[in-house]
Amino acid sequence: MSSESGLPGRVLRIGTMRANMTLQELIDSKELAHLGFGEFREQRLKRT
């Protein structure tokens, strides 16, 4: 996996991503429906 991204293995974390959106934009977005909606989504995103 690290060979595909060009990053050292210690830099990669499985299951994480870096969003190009602010936290509030992620909370308000209709994308990522699997994270839930409303207050539940906000709490979940703030925990990660």
C-alpha positions as a printed NumPy array, in Angstrom:
array([[  0.   ,   0.   ,   0.   ],
       [  2.729,   2.49 ,   0.838],
       [  4.393,   1.698,  -2.484],
       [  1.221,   2.754,  -4.312],
       [  0.948,   6.1  ,  -2.539],
       [  4.648,   6.875,  -2.463],
       [  4.498,   7.504,   1.286],
       [  6.462,   5.627,   3.932],
       [  4.39 ,   2.927,   5.65 ],
       [  4.534,   4.66 ,   8.996],
       [  2.764,   7.701,   7.534],
       [ -0.258,   5.761,   6.26 ],
       [ -3.237,   4.998,   8.449],
       [ -5.741,   2.489,   7.18 ],
       [ -9.299,   3.78 ,   6.999],
       [ -8.468,   7.442,   7.281],
       [ -8.699,  10.233,   4.772],
       [ -7.865,  13.866,   4.529],
       [-10.85 ,  15.891,   3.395],
       [-10.524,  19.064,   1.393],
       [-13.61 ,  20.381,   3.195],
       [-13.948,  22.031,   6.58 ],
       [-15.602,  20.173,   9.432],
       [-18.779,  22.219,   9.027],
       [-18.862,  21.547,   5.276],
       [-18.559,  17.813,   5.958],
       [-21.382,  17.975,   8.509],
       [-23.648,  19.878,   6.091],
       [-22.715,  17.81 ,   3.023],
       [-25.129,  15.347,   1.451],
       [-22.128,  13.16 ,   0.614],
       [-20.931,  10.471,   3.018],
       [-24.456,   9.417,   3.977],
       [-22.988,   6.337,   5.67 ],
       [-21.864,   8.647,   8.487],
       [-25.46 ,   9.401,   9.445],
       [-27.218,  12.74 ,   9.505],
       [-27.733,  15.754,  11.735],
       [-26.406,  15.743,  15.258],
       [-25.277,  12.106,  15.037],
       [-23.087,  12.918,  12.026],
       [-21.65 ,  15.973,  13.756],
       [-20.726,  13.955,  16.852],
       [-19.2  ,  11.187,  14.759],
       [-17.072,  13.563,  12.676],
       [-15.866,  15.43 ,  15.754],
       [-14.683,  12.135,  17.272],
       [-12.499,  11.318,  14.275]])
